[in-house]
């Protein structure tokens, strides 16, 4: 998670969070790495397991039931993640005029009611890319109602609470996207920007971007999200983003 996401989840000031994560990193509980301009923190689960064993034996005097209130809260969060009905998924790119719109349209059409997809941009364009509209139309999508939206619109009261937030362009992933309500799982599925291609290959680039997103979504829709816990789902989302895609339209 980014530091801003941790601070939002725990309601901590930035300087307080900095002290905590520095201490935990020195203790080997947290690991840290950089992706573009963003810094991420992750948990070393093996060391955390050792810590939990110590706490049960030392603080709980070898009686796990004394630690039950803390464990119960964690289990309730995982159960809540599994028991919800339709999952809300937000796809984010910089302009929200092509790649994230592809993802929204594909998942809403092919998700069999298990998912409700949305899309947004960190710096949304004024309208959809006409070449993206052509690709969507060629694949039988209804483009009425599709338009670029700012990610800030999903921070407002009454906005849908997201279960997953997935960036599909490197620029959006490297920008400090605001933490959204509900502590959604996050992942990055980088897809090359088709509008950067010039000349005769441009149409093929848009088709390839659509195919690459469809391929990743096919893997996502095959996941048993109703039964996997949050950690397993996070690992699956990351694996989908890291996998090579064929981009059949290329």
Secondary structure, DSSP 8 states (H G I E B T S, - for coil): -BHHHHHHHHT--HHHHHHHHHHHHHTTSEEEEEETTEEEEEE-HHHHHHHHHHHHHHTSTT-GGGGHHHHHHHHHHHHHHHH-SSEEEEEEESS-SSHHHHHHHHHHHHSTTSEEEEEEETT--SS--HHHHHHHHHTT---TT----BGGGGTSTT----SEEEE-SHHHHHS-----TT--EEEE-----GGG--GGGHHHHHHHHHHHHHHHHHHHHTS-TTTS-HHHHHHHHHHHHHS----TT-
